[in-house]
Amino acid sequence: MEYFESVAMISARTSIVWDVITDTGNLTVWESGIAAIHGELRDGGTVRIKTTDNGGRTVRLRVRQIPGEAMTLTSGPPLGLRKRIRTFTLAPRDGRTRLTVTEEYSGPLARLLRASNAGTARNLDELVGAVTKRAELLDRSF
């Protein structure tokens, strides 16, 4: 299993950060790494996301949410050969929001495809930075 994590303290309310990461209508507008999205990020739903990296590959993701607190996006081929789980966790801290984004790879093929995970840490840091920038821009209460 491989595990990556990126964390930021965001000067924005948790509700604003949640809106930023779940607003499918605007995910392609800011530097989210998403070129196109089909479906809604709702608990129990499925979305198809075309990324700006990975050669513009389209990925099918299963969505689990605890609204305002956590969202998990899971992808992988049948039989669990290589499973990828990206988790967004939000926690209010003194009027700000602690955002933690993790990505975990597991399954028999995870080790064989380890080289394809090379940019994951950088991608997570870029995503968290972009969420921070967008949320702080939208939350004018600070």
Secondary structure as the mmCIF struct_conf table of DSSP 4:
data_model
#
loop_
_struct_conf.conf_type_id
_struct_conf.id
_struct_conf.beg_label_comp_id
_struct_conf.beg_label_asym_id
_struct_conf.beg_label_seq_id
_struct_conf.end_label_comp_id
_struct_conf.end_label_asym_id
_struct_conf.end_label_seq_id
STRN STRN1 GLU A 2 ILE A 10
BEND BEND1 SER A 11 ALA A 12
HELX_RH_AL_P HELX_RH_AL_P1 THR A 14 THR A 22
TURN_TY1_P TURN_TY1_P1 THR A 24 GLU A 31
BEND BEND2 SER A 32 GLY A 33
STRN STRN2 ILE A 34 HIS A 38
BEND BEND3 GLY A 39 GLY A 39
TURN_TY1_P TURN_TY1_P2 ASP A 43 GLY A 44
STRN STRN3 THR A 46 THR A 51
BEND BEND4 THR A 52 ASP A 53
HELX_RH_3T_P HELX_RH_3T_P1 ASN A 54 GLY A 56
STRN STRN4 THR A 58 ILE A 66
TURN_TY1_P TURN_TY1_P3 PRO A 67 GLU A 69
STRN STRN5 ALA A 70 SER A 75
HELX_RH_3T_P HELX_RH_3T_P2 PRO A 78 GLY A 80
BEND BEND5 LEU A 81 ARG A 82
STRN STRN6 LYS A 83 ARG A 93
TURN_TY1_P TURN_TY1_P4 ASP A 94 GLY A 95
STRN STRN7 ARG A 96 SER A 106
BEND BEND6 GLY A 107 GLY A 107
TURN_TY1_P TURN_TY1_P5 PRO A 108 LEU A 113
HELX_RH_3T_P HELX_RH_3T_P3 ARG A 114 ASN A 117
TURN_TY1_P TURN_TY1_P6 ALA A 118 GLY A 119
HELX_RH_AL_P HELX_RH_AL_P2 THR A 120 LEU A 138
TURN_TY1_P TURN_TY1_P7 ARG A 140 SER A 141
#
